[in-house]
Amino acid sequence: MLIGLSALSFSYRCGLIGRGTTRAVSHPLDVEDIVTLAARAGLQSIEFPLSLLPDLSPDRLHALRERLSLCGLTPVADSEIANVDLLRTHIPAAAMAGARVLRVLISPVLEGYRRPFTDNWPAYLADVTERLRAVIDLAAEHNVVLAVENHQDATSADLAAICAAIDSPYLGVCFDAVNTLVVGETPYAAVERLGPLIRNVHLADYETYPTTQGWRLVRCALGEGDLDIRRLLGQIEQHAPDVACQIELVSHSARHVRILDDDWWRGYPPCDVREVLPVLRLFAQTMRLRDDDWRTPWERGAGEEQISLYEDQQYAASIAYLRTIGVLPKL
């Protein structure tokens, strides 16, 4: 199991939020900066959106590959929502950068709230499956695995069905632990279901705040929230011991999981309430109150210095936690 860093842990400092507004960071980090952060911490992997690179020229990608190799970092590249034309560009680009895994998204859905996006989720998944099928031979040609993420939209059953339909060693899953909760699953059950399909992991933690419609999930440093990270890493070691596990403390906006709202459920097939009880139990264990201030510095309207410090502190605390539990070596 490789421990790595996703550039999205620094989504503000990389200029991925606030872009084009007066709140944008003044001097964005680039991929080279993320490489430096990962190497200094003694990490073994790095994940980054290909869109962070100024261009995808062979010279640039080969230079990045050489730098990553010198730093001992295994790269994972990120694409966007599955798009055949874009993937035909991103698959060879990922290979030139030395990445053997390319993360792909399914939809723009957030917070598990599918209904405003489509009233026929199965048909949409079938369409995404065909898009991936159209490029799977290209992925095989370049020895790149397409890792489809549960990006606040797909359940473990959805991901397993896509992989089964294409049935290729060049298609797998990018498993995000916290995102499972957003669609009514526990990460522990989802790991068991997806097991050997997992090709990349996003490690995050969260704090839970109750609302009248459900709960808000708010980012925090690893080990400071409600996720049992030791248990999760033990499961990953059992089912997918060779994958990269990226520290990804991504969202500066709380994710409101409206799981108690009838309208939220209209985007899902009927299910036995016992399937949802494990998540409801996890959420209900929170000691935080509905009136507690759940807002991140970004949501409170803080300035650049404070938001940047927030990201830096959470990353440093996450590294320290992983050293404490023995996942990273102590200095």
C-alpha positions as CSV (number, residue, x, y, z in Angstrom):
1,M,0.0,0.0,0.0
2,L,1.5,3.3,-1.1
3,I,0.6,6.5,0.7
4,G,0.3,9.5,-1.5
5,L,-0.9,13.1,-1.9
6,S,-3.7,14.3,-4.1
7,A,-3.3,17.8,-5.4
8,L,-7.0,18.3,-4.4
9,S,-6.0,18.4,-0.8
10,F,-4.9,21.9,-1.8
11,S,-7.8,22.7,-4.0
12,Y,-7.7,26.4,-2.9
13,R,-4.0,26.9,-3.1
14,C,-4.0,25.1,-6.5
15,G,-6.5,27.6,-7.8
16,L,-9.3,25.1,-8.3
17,I,-11.9,26.9,-6.2
18,G,-12.5,30.6,-6.5
19,R,-11.1,30.6,-10.1
20,G,-12.1,33.7,-12.0
21,T,-13.4,35.5,-8.9
22,T,-12.0,38.0,-6.5
23,R,-11.4,35.2,-4.0
24,A,-9.0,33.3,-6.2
25,V,-5.6,32.5,-4.7
26,S,-2.9,35.0,-5.9
27,H,-0.1,32.5,-6.6
28,P,-1.5,29.0,-7.3
29,L,0.5,25.9,-6.6
30,D,1.4,23.8,-9.7
31,V,2.1,20.1,-10.0
32,E,5.8,20.6,-9.3
33,D,4.9,22.2,-6.0
34,I,2.7,19.2,-5.1
35,V,5.6,16.9,-6.0
36,T,7.8,18.8,-3.6
37,L,5.3,18.6,-0.8
38,A,4.9,14.8,-1.3
39,A,8.6,14.2,-1.5
40,R,9.4,16.2,1.6
41,A,6.9,14.1,3.6
42,G,8.4,10.9,2.3
43,L,5.3,9.9,0.5
44,Q,5.3,7.3,-2.3
45,S,2.6,8.5,-4.7
46,I,1.0,11.6,-6.1
47,E,-2.3,12.3,-7.8
48,F,-3.0,15.3,-9.9
49,P,-5.6,16.5,-12.5
50,L,-4.0,16.7,-16.0
51,S,-5.8,20.0,-16.3
52,L,-3.3,21.5,-13.8
53,L,-0.5,21.1,-16.3
54,P,0.0,24.1,-18.6
55,D,-0.1,21.8,-21.6
56,L,0.2,18.0,-22.4
57,S,3.1,18.2,-24.8
58,P,5.4,15.1,-24.8
59,D,8.4,17.2,-23.6
60,R,6.5,18.4,-20.5
61,L,5.0,15.0,-19.7
62,H,8.3,13.2,-20.1
63,A,10.1,15.8,-17.9
64,L,7.4,15.3,-15.2
65,R,7.8,11.6,-15.4
66,E,11.5,11.9,-14.9
67,R,11.0,14.2,-11.9
68,L,8.5,11.8,-10.3
69,S,10.8,8.9,-10.8
70,L,13.7,10.7,-9.2
71,C,11.5,11.5,-6.2
72,G,10.2,7.9,-6.0
73,L,6.6,8.9,-6.5
74,T,4.1,6.7,-8.3
75,P,1.8,9.0,-10.3
76,V,-2.0,8.8,-10.7
77,A,-3.5,11.1,-13.2
78,D,-7.1,12.6,-13.1
79,S,-9.4,13.1,-16.1
80,E,-12.9,14.5,-15.9
81,I,-16.4,13.2,-16.4
82,A,-16.1,10.3,-18.9
83,N,-15.8,11.8,-22.4
84,V,-14.6,9.8,-25.3
85,D,-12.7,12.6,-27.1
86,L,-11.1,13.8,-23.8
87,L,-10.1,10.3,-22.8
88,R,-8.5,9.8,-26.2
89,T,-6.2,12.7,-25.2
90,H,-5.8,11.9,-21.5
91,I,-5.0,8.2,-21.7
92,P,-1.8,8.6,-23.8
93,A,-0.9,11.7,-21.7
94,A,-1.2,9.8,-18.5
95,A,1.0,7.1,-19.9
96,M,3.7,9.6,-21.0
97,A,3.7,11.0,-17.4
98,G,4.3,7.6,-16.1
99,A,0.8,7.1,-14.6
100,R,-0.7,3.6,-14.8
101,V,-4.0,4.7,-13.3
102,L,-6.3,7.5,-14.7
103,R,-9.2,8.5,-12.5
104,V,-12.5,9.1,-14.3
105,L,-15.7,10.6,-13.0
106,I,-19.2,9.5,-13.9
107,S,-21.4,12.6,-13.5
108,P,-21.5,16.2,-12.1
109,V,-23.9,15.0,-9.3
110,L,-22.9,16.2,-5.8
111,E,-24.2,15.3,-2.3
112,G,-25.8,12.1,-3.7
113,Y,-28.7,14.3,-5.0
114,R,-29.3,12.6,-8.4
115,R,-32.9,13.7,-9.1
116,P,-32.2,17.2,-10.6
117,F,-29.6,15.7,-12.9
118,T,-31.6,12.8,-14.3
119,D,-34.8,10.9,-13.7
120,N,-33.3,7.7,-15.2
121,W,-30.0,6.9,-13.5
122,P,-29.7,3.4,-14.9
123,A,-29.9,4.7,-18.4
124,Y,-27.3,7.3,-17.7
125,L,-25.0,4.7,-16.2
126,A,-25.5,2.6,-19.4
127,D,-24.4,5.5,-21.5
128,V,-21.3,6.1,-19.4
129,T,-20.5,2.4,-19.7
130,E,-20.6,2.7,-23.5
131,R,-18.3,5.8,-23.3
132,L,-15.7,3.8,-21.3
133,R,-16.1,0.8,-23.6
134,A,-15.2,3.0,-26.5
135,V,-11.8,3.8,-25.1
136,I,-10.9,0.6,-23.2
137,D,-8.8,-0.8,-26.1
138,L,-6.8,2.5,-26.1
139,A,-6.3,2.2,-22.3
140,A,-5.0,-1.4,-22.9
141,E,-2.7,-0.2,-25.7
142,H,-1.1,2.4,-23.3
143,N,-1.2,0.1,-20.2
144,V,-3.4,2.6,-18.3
145,V,-6.2,1.5,-16.0
146,L,-9.3,3.7,-16.0
147,A,-10.4,4.0,-12.3
148,V,-14.0,5.1,-12.1
149,E,-14.7,7.1,-8.9
150,N,-17.7,7.1,-6.6
151,H,-17.7,10.9,-6.7
152,Q,-20.8,11.6,-4.5
153,D,-23.0,10.0,-7.2
154,A,-22.4,6.3,-7.6
155,T,-22.9,3.4,-5.2
156,S,-20.6,0.4,-4.9
157,A,-23.3,-1.6,-6.9
158,D,-23.1,1.0,-9.7
159,L,-19.3,0.8,-9.9
160,A,-19.3,-3.0,-9.8
161,A,-21.9,-3.1,-12.6
162,I,-19.9,-0.9,-14.9
163,C,-16.8,-3.0,-14.3
164,A,-18.7,-6.2,-14.9
165,A,-20.3,-4.9,-18.1
166,I,-16.9,-4.1,-19.6
167,D,-15.0,-6.9,-17.9
168,S,-11.5,-5.6,-18.6
169,P,-8.3,-5.5,-16.5
170,Y,-8.0,-2.0,-17.7
171,L,-11.1,-0.8,-15.9
172,G,-11.4,-0.5,-12.1
173,V,-12.5,1.7,-9.2
174,C,-11.1,4.8,-7.6
175,F,-12.5,4.4,-4.1
176,D,-13.3,7.5,-2.1
177,A,-14.0,6.5,1.5
178,V,-16.1,9.6,2.5
179,N,-18.1,9.7,-0.7
180,T,-19.6,6.3,0.1
181,L,-21.5,8.0,3.0
182,V,-23.0,10.5,0.6
183,V,-24.9,7.8,-1.2
184,G,-26.0,5.9,1.9
185,E,-23.2,3.3,2.3
186,T,-20.5,2.9,4.9
187,P,-17.0,2.8,3.5
188,Y,-16.3,-0.4,5.4
189,A,-19.2,-2.2,3.6
190,A,-18.2,-0.7,0.2
191,V,-14.6,-1.9,0.5
192,E,-15.8,-5.4,1.1
193,R,-18.1,-5.2,-2.0
194,L,-15.6,-3.6,-4.4
195,G,-12.5,-5.4,-3.1
196,P,-10.2,-6.4,-6.0
197,L,-11.7,-3.8,-8.3
198,I,-10.0,-1.0,-6.4
199,R,-7.1,0.6,-8.2
200,N,-6.8,3.9,-6.3
201,V,-8.0,5.2,-2.9
202,H,-8.9,8.6,-1.6
203,L,-8.2,9.0,2.1
204,A,-10.2,11.7,3.9
205,D,-11.9,12.3,7.2
206,Y,-15.0,14.2,8.1
207,E,-17.0,15.7,10.9
208,T,-20.7,15.2,11.0
209,Y,-23.2,17.9,11.8
210,P,-27.0,17.2,12.0
211,T,-29.6,19.1,10.0
212,T,-33.4,18.8,9.6
213,Q,-32.9,16.9,6.3
214,G,-29.9,14.8,7.3
215,W,-26.3,15.6,8.0
216,R,-23.5,17.8,6.8
217,L,-20.1,16.3,6.2
218,V,-17.2,18.7,6.8
219,R,-13.6,18.1,5.9
220,C,-10.9,17.7,8.6
221,A,-7.5,16.3,9.0
222,L,-7.1,12.5,9.0
223,G,-7.6,11.1,12.5
224,E,-9.5,14.2,13.7
225,G,-13.0,13.2,12.5
226,D,-15.5,10.4,12.6
227,L,-14.0,7.9,10.1
228,D,-12.3,4.8,11.6
229,I,-9.1,5.1,9.4
230,R,-7.3,2.2,11.1
231,R,-10.2,-0.1,10.2
232,L,-10.4,1.2,6.7
233,L,-6.7,0.8,6.0
234,G,-6.8,-2.7,7.4
235,Q,-9.5,-3.6,4.9
236,I,-7.6,-2.0,2.0
237,E,-4.5,-3.9,3.0
238,Q,-6.5,-7.1,2.9
239,H,-8.3,-6.5,-0.4
240,A,-6.1,-4.2,-2.5
241,P,-2.6,-4.2,-0.8
242,D,-0.7,-2.7,-3.8
243,V,-2.9,0.3,-4.5
244,A,-2.0,3.9,-3.9
245,C,-3.9,5.6,-1.1
246,Q,-4.0,9.4,-1.7
247,I,-4.5,11.9,1.1
248,E,-7.4,13.9,-0.4
249,L,-8.8,16.5,2.0
250,V,-10.8,18.0,-0.9
251,S,-14.0,20.0,-0.3
252,H,-14.1,23.4,1.2
253,S,-17.9,23.3,1.0
254,A,-19.7,21.1,3.4
255,R,-21.6,18.2,1.8
256,H,-25.2,18.2,2.8
257,V,-26.5,14.6,2.7
258,R,-30.3,15.0,2.6
259,I,-30.8,11.3,3.4
260,L,-34.0,12.1,5.5
261,D,-35.6,14.0,2.6
262,D,-38.1,12.1,0.5
263,D,-37.1,14.0,-2.6
264,W,-33.4,12.9,-2.2
265,W,-34.5,9.2,-2.4
266,R,-36.4,9.7,-5.7
267,G,-33.1,9.4,-7.4
268,Y,-32.6,5.8,-6.1
269,P,-34.3,2.5,-6.5
270,P,-36.4,1.1,-3.6
271,C,-34.3,-0.6,-0.9
272,D,-34.8,-2.3,2.5
273,V,-34.3,0.2,5.3
274,R,-31.9,-2.2,6.9
275,E,-29.4,-1.4,4.1
276,V,-29.3,2.2,5.2
277,L,-29.2,1.7,8.9
278,P,-25.4,1.3,9.2
279,V,-24.9,4.8,7.7
280,L,-27.7,6.3,9.8
281,R,-26.1,4.8,12.9
282,L,-22.7,6.3,12.0
283,F,-24.2,9.7,11.5
284,A,-26.3,9.5,14.6
285,Q,-23.2,8.9,16.8
286,T,-22.0,12.5,16.3
287,M,-21.8,14.6,19.4
288,R,-22.1,17.8,17.4
289,L,-25.2,19.9,17.6
290,R,-27.4,21.4,14.8
291,D,-26.5,24.9,15.9
292,D,-22.7,24.3,15.9
293,D,-20.8,26.3,13.4
294,W,-19.8,23.8,10.7
295,R,-18.5,26.3,8.2
296,T,-14.9,26.0,6.8
297,P,-12.9,29.2,6.4
298,W,-13.9,29.3,2.8
299,E,-17.6,29.2,3.7
300,R,-17.1,31.9,6.3
301,G,-15.6,34.2,3.7
302,A,-12.1,34.2,5.1
303,G,-9.2,35.6,3.2
304,E,-6.3,33.9,1.3
305,E,-3.9,33.7,4.3
306,Q,-6.4,31.9,6.5
307,I,-7.7,29.5,3.9
308,S,-4.1,28.6,2.9
309,L,-3.2,28.0,6.5
310,Y,-6.2,25.8,6.9
311,E,-5.1,23.6,4.1
312,D,-1.5,23.5,5.3
313,Q,-2.4,22.6,8.9
314,Q,-4.8,19.8,7.9
315,Y,-2.2,18.3,5.6
316,A,0.5,18.5,8.3
317,A,-1.8,17.0,10.9
318,S,-2.8,14.2,8.5
319,I,0.9,13.3,7.9
320,A,1.5,13.3,11.6
321,Y,-1.5,11.0,12.2
322,L,-0.3,8.5,9.6
323,R,3.1,8.5,11.3
324,T,1.5,8.0,14.7
325,I,-0.4,4.9,13.5
326,G,2.6,3.4,11.8
327,V,1.4,3.8,8.2
328,L,4.2,6.3,7.5
329,P,7.6,5.9,9.1
330,K,8.4,8.2,12.1
331,L,11.1,10.8,11.5
